[in-house]
């Protein structure tokens, strides 16, 4: 099962509230299990972070772990990751992409945030991802 539009908007709104609380101009993307954009918000962020938010979300849903966790896996395994990171229109293995799970623990999508520090982006994404936990 994949996230519905209605659920994606709930995730997006929770992440927006966290971004406003932190007073950070970010872009936030919610994707379904196929990595397709389900909802998006640009909160006065600069151009480049739009793509970063989408790529962080796509990375999380593609591998089933948060984007920074995937970065740690690659670094720890000493894998040559050029091909993986540059496939699928590019992926990002830095903090800010978080998987979204339903109440049964099934992954239904992911949310990505970009524009703040890695920790702030992670906090914003996690705020949205917790909607169904």
C-alpha positions, 0 to 999 in steps of 0.5 A: 500500500502507498500513501494517499494524497490526503495522508501526504497532505497531513504529513506535509502539514506536520512538517510545515508546522515544524519548519515554522517552529524552527523558522527555517525556509525549506522545501518539503517533499512527500513521495509514495512507495514508488518515489513519485511526488505526492505533495510538496511545499516550498517555504521561501526556500532557494531553488537548489533545495527543491531538488534536494528535498525530493531526492532525500525522500526518494532515497529513503523510500527506495532503500527503506531507511532514512537517507542519513542511515543510507549514507552511514551504510555506504560509508561503513561498507566502503562501497563504491556508491557513484552508480547508486547515488547517480541512478534514478535521477540522483539520490542523496544520502544525507539527513533529511529524508525519512520513511513514513510507516503506517500503524502496522509498520509498513512503509507507505512513502517518505518525506524529505526536507532541505534548506536547514542544517542536516539536523533541522532537515531531519527534525522537519521530516521526522515531524511529518513521518510521525503522523501515522506511527 
